[in-house]
């Protein structure tokens, strides 16, 4: 690596850190002051408040980097090249016989490295903190949450509820299971006062891999022999020994104790509609074939898989579109060059949002919606890059 290359790498790094700290720091200040009341709802004292706010925004650095990495990489490249021009370094290197493409090679390599960090962040860091990233400012992780989905399992049983206790993995209100006709010969509704999810690795429960429903009422009723068969999906439980205790008052549950075998977990019941944005590529593929995934979510997941695979190429396309605007504007004010680049980025991301909307609305297929920006702007970037003559 030559001295001039090290200077370009160092200049890109300084520009990237400066832009990232400026944008993210400003956003954190505005967001923190706007939501300080929400943080105080789950903290006591100034020390706990600062600790909660610090962890909240520290965890979200992964999300900020994921959303802003491409734009900031482009801005860092623009600043690096513009400062090089302003100091007449480019003119001196051109006079020494160094081509423009060779001069900006470190900038391109730096942008590629940022793209690899973005992929690692999306696949390893964001999934690890996915639950925290979906929390609101006032959410301490123990309060009850609203159940937002009505998913199906692999046997087409439909589950629904209203409120969930995350600490006990229990649905507290309006738990309902719609059993399809192929199970008992007629459609049945199971309503319960509360339902606790029992995972496969539970240490003491006699039945595992399903939901223990307290205060259950089945309508229309199912014959007793159907609920006592070992291979039945719905099993009547005579003895609650070994199962977790109820969250509410057991005396208020007027009904049977039944166990519903299903692959549908507690996490699936409480996850938000945009859960797939925080998953790994492996989880997205599994969600695509999972029968519990909503049809609309399946379309969004397919589009997300394509968009995530194309993200590094789209980031480089944006840079190859923007750098020629600066390289062709030698001697212009650096803020004018940056303005041209930001306007270029606005058109780029605006077109991407339009394509995503058309893909989600069914006008375009998810694959075409993800690939179309690359087709359109890839040709424009190739044309602009070819205009660099020196």
C-alpha positions in Angstrom: 0.0 0.0 0.0 1.4 3.4 -1.1 1.5 6.5 1.1 -1.1 8.2 -1.1 -3.4 5.2 -0.7 -3.0 5.3 3.1 -3.9 9.0 3.0 -7.1 8.3 1.0 -8.1 5.4 3.4 -7.5 7.7 6.4 -9.4 10.5 4.8 -12.4 8.3 4.0 -12.4 6.9 7.6 -12.4 10.4 9.1 -15.2 11.6 6.8 -17.3 8.5 7.5 -16.9 8.8 11.3 -17.7 12.5 11.2 -20.8 12.1 9.0 -22.0 9.2 11.1 -21.5 10.9 14.4 -23.2 14.1 13.1 -26.3 12.5 11.7 -26.8 9.8 14.4 -25.8 12.2 17.2 -28.4 14.8 16.1 -31.1 12.1 15.8 -30.3 10.7 19.3 -30.5 14.2 20.9 -33.8 15.0 19.2 -35.3 11.6 20.0 -34.1 11.5 23.6 -35.6 14.9 24.4 -38.8 14.0 22.7 -39.2 10.7 24.6 -37.6 11.4 28.0 -41.1 11.1 29.6 -41.4 7.6 28.2 -38.0 6.6 29.7 -39.0 7.9 33.1 -42.0 5.6 33.2 -39.7 2.6 33.6 -36.9 4.1 35.6 -36.4 5.5 39.1 -33.8 8.2 39.6 -31.3 9.9 37.3 -28.8 7.0 37.3 -31.4 4.5 36.0 -32.7 7.0 33.5 -29.2 7.5 32.0 -28.5 3.7 32.0 -31.8 2.9 30.3 -31.3 5.7 27.7 -27.7 4.6 27.1 -28.5 1.0 26.5 -31.5 1.9 24.3 -29.4 4.0 21.9 -26.3 1.8 22.1 -28.3 -1.2 20.9 -29.9 0.9 18.1 -26.5 1.7 16.7 -26.8 -1.5 14.7 -30.1 -0.4 13.2 -28.8 3.1 12.5 -25.8 1.7 10.7 -28.0 -0.6 8.7 -30.2 2.2 7.5 -27.6 4.9 7.0 -24.5 2.9 6.0 -24.9 3.3 2.3 -25.8 7.0 2.3 -23.0 7.9 4.7 -20.5 5.8 2.7 -21.5 7.8 -0.4 -21.1 11.1 1.6 -17.7 10.1 2.9 -16.6 9.3 -0.6 -17.8 12.7 -1.8 -16.0 14.5 1.0 -12.8 12.6 0.5 -12.7 13.4 -3.2 -13.8 17.0 -2.7 -11.1 17.7 -0.1 -8.5 16.1 -2.3 -9.6 18.5 -5.1 -9.6 21.5 -2.8 -6.1 20.8 -1.7 -5.0 20.4 -5.3 -3.8 16.9 -4.6 -5.7 15.5 -7.6 -4.1 18.0 -10.0 -0.7 17.1 -8.7 -1.3 13.4 -9.1 -2.7 13.8 -12.6 0.3 15.8 -13.5 2.5 13.0 -12.2 0.7 10.6 -14.6 -1.6 8.9 -12.1 -5.1 8.3 -13.6 -8.3 9.4 -11.8 -9.5 5.8 -11.5 -6.2 4.9 -9.7 -6.5 7.9 -7.5 -10.0 7.0 -6.2 -9.3 3.3 -5.9 -8.9 3.5 -2.1 -12.3 5.2 -1.9 -14.0 2.4 -3.8 -12.2 -0.3 -1.7 -13.3 1.6 1.5 -16.9 1.6 0.3 -16.8 -2.2 -0.4 -15.4 -2.8 3.1 -18.3 -0.8 4.6 -20.7 -3.0 2.6 -19.2 -6.1 4.1 -19.6 -4.7 7.6 -23.2 -3.9 6.7 -23.8 -7.6 5.7 -22.1 -8.8 9.0 -24.2 -6.3 11.0 -27.4 -7.6 9.4 -26.7 -11.3 9.8 -25.1 -11.4 13.2 -25.7 -8.3 15.3 -29.2 -7.2 14.5 -30.8 -10.7 14.9 -29.1 -11.0 18.3 -30.8 -7.8 19.6 -33.9 -8.1 17.5 -36.2 -8.2 20.5 -34.7 -5.1 22.0 -34.8 -3.3 18.7 -38.5 -3.8 18.5 -39.2 -2.3 22.0 -40.6 1.1 22.5 -39.0 3.8 24.7 -41.2 2.9 27.7 -40.9 -0.9 27.3 -38.8 -2.5 30.0 -39.2 -6.0 28.6 -41.5 -7.3 31.4 -44.8 -5.4 30.8 -47.6 -7.0 28.9 -47.8 -6.6 25.1 -50.6 -6.6 22.6 -50.9 -9.7 20.4 -50.8 -8.3 16.9 -51.0 -11.4 14.7 -53.5 -14.3 14.1 -51.2 -16.9 12.6 -51.8 -20.5 11.4 -49.7 -23.5 12.2 -48.7 -26.4 10.0 -52.1 -28.1 10.5 -54.0 -24.9 9.7 -55.1 -24.2 13.3 -55.6 -20.5 13.7 -54.5 -18.9 17.0 -55.4 -15.5 18.4 -55.2 -13.5 21.6 -55.3 -10.0 22.9 -52.6 -9.5 25.6 -49.5 -11.5 26.4 -47.2 -11.8 29.4 -43.6 -12.2 28.1 -42.1 -13.2 31.5 -44.4 -16.2 31.8 -44.9 -16.8 28.0 -48.7 -16.6 28.6 -51.6 -15.2 26.6 -53.7 -13.5 29.3 -56.9 -12.4 27.4 -59.1 -13.8 24.7 -57.0 -16.8 23.7 -58.8 -18.6 20.9 -58.0 -21.5 18.6 -59.9 -22.3 15.5 -59.6 -26.0 14.7 -60.3 -26.9 11.1 -62.8 -29.4 9.9 -60.3 -32.1 9.1 -59.2 -32.6 12.8 -62.6 -33.5 14.5 -64.9 -33.7 11.4 -66.3 -30.2 12.0 -64.9 -26.8 12.8 -64.3 -26.2 16.5 -63.5 -23.1 18.6 -61.4 -23.4 21.7 -61.7 -20.4 24.0 -59.6 -20.0 27.1 -59.1 -17.6 30.0 -55.3 -17.9 29.6 -52.8 -20.1 27.7 -49.2 -20.8 28.5 -46.7 -22.0 25.8 -44.8 -25.2 26.8 -41.6 -25.6 24.8 -40.2 -28.9 23.8 -37.3 -28.5 26.3 -39.5 -27.8 29.3 -38.0 -29.8 32.2 -41.1 -31.0 34.1 -44.2 -30.7 31.9 -45.8 -34.1 30.9 -46.9 -32.6 27.6 -44.6 -30.4 25.5 -44.6 -28.5 22.3 -47.9 -26.6 22.5 -50.2 -24.5 24.5 -51.7 -25.3 27.9 -55.2 -23.6 27.9 -56.8 -22.9 31.3 -60.5 -22.3 31.6 -61.0 -23.8 28.1 -64.4 -24.2 26.5 -64.8 -26.1 23.2 -67.7 -25.3 21.0 -69.4 -27.3 19.7 -68.3 -29.9 22.3 -65.9 -32.8 21.3 -66.6 -36.3 22.5 -64.6 -37.3 25.6 -62.9 -40.2 23.8 -61.5 -37.8 21.1 -59.8 -35.7 23.8 -58.1 -38.7 25.5 -56.5 -40.3 22.5 -52.7 -40.2 22.7 -52.4 -39.0 19.1 -55.0 -36.3 19.4 -54.0 -32.7 18.6 -56.2 -31.4 21.5 -55.8 -33.4 24.8 -57.7 -32.9 28.0 -55.4 -32.7 31.0 -56.6 -34.3 34.2 -53.7 -33.4 36.4 -51.8 -30.0 36.1 -48.8 -31.4 38.0 -45.5 -30.5 36.3 -47.0 -27.6 34.3 -46.1 -24.0 35.1 -48.6 -22.4 37.6 -51.2 -20.0 36.3 -50.4 -16.3 36.0 -53.8 -15.2 37.3 -56.1 -16.5 40.0 -56.8 -20.2 39.3 -60.1 -20.0 41.1 -61.5 -17.7 38.4 -60.9 -20.2 35.6 -64.3 -21.9 34.9 -63.6 -24.6 32.3 -61.4 -27.5 31.4 -57.6 -27.7 31.2 -56.6 -28.8 27.7 -53.3 -29.0 25.8 -53.1 -28.1 22.1 -50.1 -29.6 20.3 -48.7 -27.2 17.7 -45.5 -25.9 16.2 -46.6 -22.3 16.7 -44.5 -20.8 19.5 -45.1 -17.9 21.8 -42.5 -15.8 19.9 -44.5 -16.1 16.7 -47.7 -15.1 18.5 -46.3 -11.8 19.8 -43.9 -10.8 17.0 -44.7 -7.6 15.2 -45.7 -7.4 11.6 -42.2 -6.2 10.5 -40.3 -9.0 12.4 -38.6 -10.2 9.2 -36.6 -7.0 9.0 -34.6 -8.2 12.1 -34.0 -11.8 11.0 -31.1 -13.5 9.4 -31.3 -14.7 5.8 -31.8 -18.2 7.1 -34.7 -17.1 9.2 -36.2 -15.2 6.2 -36.1 -18.4 4.1 -37.7 -20.4 6.9 -40.4 -17.7 7.3 -41.1 -17.9 3.5 -42.0 -21.6 3.7 -43.6 -21.5 7.2 -47.4 -22.0 6.9 -47.9 -19.7 9.9 -46.6 -16.7 7.9 -49.3 -14.4 6.6 -49.7 -14.1 2.8 -48.9 -10.4 2.8 -45.9 -11.0 5.1 -44.7 -13.8 2.7 -44.7 -11.3 -0.2 -42.7 -8.8 2.0 -40.3 -11.5 3.1 -39.6 -12.5 -0.5 -38.9 -8.9 -1.4 -36.7 -8.5 1.7 -34.6 -11.5 0.7 -33.9 -10.0 -2.8 -33.3 -6.5 -1.4 -30.9 -7.8 1.2 -28.9 -9.8 -1.4 -28.7 -6.7 -3.6 -27.9 -4.1 -0.9 -24.1 -4.1 -1.4 -24.5 -3.8 -5.2 -27.0 -1.0 -4.8 -24.7 0.9 -2.4 -21.9 0.7 -4.9 -24.2 1.7 -7.7 -25.1 4.9 -5.8 -21.5 5.7 -5.2 -20.6 5.1 -8.9 -23.5 7.4 -9.8 -22.4 10.1 -7.4 -18.6 10.2 -7.7 -18.6 11.3 -11.4 -20.7 14.3 -10.5 -17.9 15.4 -8.2 -15.0 14.4 -10.4 -16.6 16.3 -13.3 -17.1 19.4 -11.2 -13.5 20.1 -10.3 -13.1 23.5 -8.8 -16.8 23.8 -7.7 -17.7 24.5 -4.1 -17.7 21.3 -2.1 -21.2 22.0 -0.7 -22.5 22.3 -4.3 -20.9 19.0 -5.1 -22.5 17.5 -2.0 -25.8 19.0 -2.9 -25.7 17.3 -6.3 -24.8 14.0 -4.7 -27.6 14.2 -2.1 -30.1 15.1 -4.9 -28.9 12.1 -6.8 -29.3 10.0 -3.6 -32.9 11.3 -3.1 -33.9 10.2 -6.6 -32.2 6.8 -6.1 -33.9 6.0 -2.8 -37.2 7.5 -3.9 -37.3 5.1 -6.9 -36.4 2.3 -4.6 -39.3 3.2 -2.2 -41.7 3.4 -5.2 -40.6 0.0 -6.4 -41.0 -1.5 -2.9 -44.6 -0.1 -2.7 -45.5 -1.5 -6.1 -44.1 -4.9 -5.1 -46.0 -4.9 -1.8 -49.2 -3.9 -3.6 -48.9 -6.7 -6.1 -48.3 -4.5 -9.2 -44.8 -5.9 -9.5 -43.4 -9.2 -8.4 -41.2 -9.0 -5.3 -38.1 -10.0 -7.3 -38.7 -7.4 -10.0 -39.4 -4.7 -7.4 -36.1 -5.4 -5.8 -34.0 -5.7 -9.0 -35.6 -2.8 -11.0 -33.6 0.0 -9.2 -30.4 -1.9 -10.0 -31.4 -2.3 -13.7 -32.2 1.4 -14.1 -29.5 3.1 -12.1 -26.9 0.5 -12.9 -27.0 1.5 -16.5 -26.8 5.2 -15.5 -23.9 4.6 -13.2 -22.1 2.7 -16.0 -22.6 5.6 -18.4 -21.5 8.2 -15.9 -18.4 6.2 -14.9 -17.4 5.9 -18.5 -17.4 9.8 -18.8 -14.4 9.9 -16.5 -11.6 10.4 -19.0 -8.5 11.2 -17.0 
